[in-house]
Amino acid sequence: MRRLKKNLDVRRRRSVFSFGCCLLTVAFLSGCSTTPDYVYHPYPGRTAMLVHGRAIAPPNAPRVVHAAIAAGNRIAGRPYRSGGGHRYAEDDAYDCSGAVSYVLGSIGALQRPLTSSQFRSYGARGFGRWITIYAKRGHVFLVVAGLRFDTGWASGPRGPQWSTRSRPARDFVLRHPPGL
C-alpha cells in the first residue's frame, strides 16, 4: 500500500512539473509576438501626405477619414499638457489620449475621452483599414491613412502633431474603430 501511494505521489509531482513546464513555454512563446513598429509607407492614392505639418487625406478616402484628418489638423501644433483634452473637447493643450479622443470623437467613433489604458480595449482588435490605434499603459497614438498622429516621438516640441517618422511599437496593442 505504501509503495502504491509513493508511486502516485511521484506521478503527481511529475505531472505538476510537466504542466508547469508547459505553462512556462506558452508564456515564453506568447511574449515572442510583438506589435510591428510604425513605419510610414507612402502608397499613392491610399496614404495621407504631410505638407508643412498638416495632413492631406488621400482623395479616394472615405469622408470619415477626411473628417478625422481635419480634426487632427485643428489641434496639431497645440502644446502638450497632462490631462489636456479630457475635461473639454476643445482645449488649449492635449495629452496623448486627449488628442486621440478628440479625433475619434470628431468623427462620432467615441462618446467620451478615454485614457491610454482604456484604449487598449477600444473598438476591434488589429489593424484598421483606414484608422489604427496603438495603445499601451501610459501612451496612445493614432494612424490615419498611414500617417501617424502622436504627441511624442517626433521632431519639435511635444504636443499633437502628424509625423512620418518611424516609431517603435513594442508593448502596444493595435485597435481600430469598427469598419475603419
N, C-alpha and C positions, 0 to 999 in steps of 0.2 A: 504494500500500500504506500509506504513512504517513497519507494522508488518511482512509482507511478506519479505521485504528487510532485516529486522532484523533476521528472521529465516534463510534466505540464508547466511547471514554473519556468524551466529553460525554454520551452517552446513559446510561452507567453512573452518572455523577455526578448527572444529573437524576433517575434512578430512586432513588438513595440519598437524595437531597434530598426527593423525594416521599414515600418511605417514612418518613423522619424526621418530616416534617410530619404524616403520618397518626398516627404514634405519639404525638406531642405533643397532637394533637387528642383522641385516645382518652384519654390521661392527664388532660387538662383536663376532659373531659366526665365521666369516672368520678369525679372529685373534686367534681362538682356535686351528686351524690346524697348526701344526708346523712341520718343517723338522725333521725327526728322526736323532738322534745323530749318528755319525760314530762309529761303533763298529766292530772290527776285528773278523771275524768268519772263522777260517780255515776249508775249505772243501777239502779233498784230491782230487787232480786232477783238481780242479776248482779255487783254490786260490793261489796267489803268496806267496812265502815264503821269509822271511827276514833272511839273513845269513851275519853277520858281516857288517851290514849297506848296503848291496847290495840286491836287489830284484832278485828272481829267478822265472821266469814265469812258470806257470803250463805246463807240456809237451803237453797237448792237446789243449792249447790256440791257437787262430789264429795267423798267422805270424805278423799281425799288432800289436797284444798285446805284443808279444816278442820284436818287434821293439820299442814300447812305453816304455817298461821296460828298454830296453838297453839305450834309450835316457835319461831316468831318472837316470840310474846308471852313465852315463857320467858326469852329473853335480851334483850328490849327494855329499854332503860334501863341496861344494863351499860356500863361505860366502854369507851373505845377504847384499844387497845394494839396497836402494830405486831407482827404475828406471832400475835396472840391468836386462839385457836380452831384453830390448826394443829397444835399438839403434843397438846392434849387437846380432845376434842369438848366436854366440859363444862368451861368455863373461866370465870375471873372477869372477863375482858375480851376483846373481839374486835376484829379489824380487819375491813375490808370483805369480803375474800374468806373469812375465817374465819366471819363471820356468815352469808354466803350458803351456804357449805359446810355449816354447822350445819343450816340449814333444809332444804336438799336432802338431806343425809344422814339427817335425821329421817324423811323420807318414803320412803327407800330409793332415791332417784334419784342418789345419789353414794356411792361406796365409800370415798373418802379426800378430805381437804381439797385444794382447788385454789387456785392463785394467780389474781389478776385476769387476767393474761395467758393462763393456761390456760383460763379460762372463755370466751375468745374463740373457742375451737373445741369447746366442750362441746355435747353434745346436737344438736339440729336448728336450722337457721337460721330467723330471723324471729321474729315474734310468736307466743307460745303462746296457746292458748285460755284458759288459766287462770293460767299462770305464764310470765313473760318475764324473761330475764336481760339486763341492759345491761352489757356488758364492754368495757373498753379497757385498754391497758397502764397500770397504776397505780391502777385503780379498777374496782369492780364493784358493782352493786346489783340488787335483785330487785323485781319487781312481781308481787304475788299477788292475784288477783281485783280488779285495778285499783288496789290500794293499794301504795305504794312502801315497801320495807324497805331502809334505807340507813344508812350510818354518817356521812354528811355531808349538806350542803345542806339543813339543816332548822334550825328554831329550837331553841335549847337546846344542851347540851354534845354533843360528838362521841361517837359510840358507836351501836350498833344501835338503830334506832327506826323506827316506822311514821310515814309522812307523806303528807299530801295536797298538799303544796307542789309546784308545778311545778318542773322541773329541766331545764336544757339537756342535750342528749344528743349533742352534736357529737363525732365520733370514736368513739362507742360502737358495738359490734356487738351485734345482737339475736340471742339464742339462747333455746332453751326445752327442757325435758325432753320427750322424745318422748311423744306422747299427751296432753300437758298444755298 
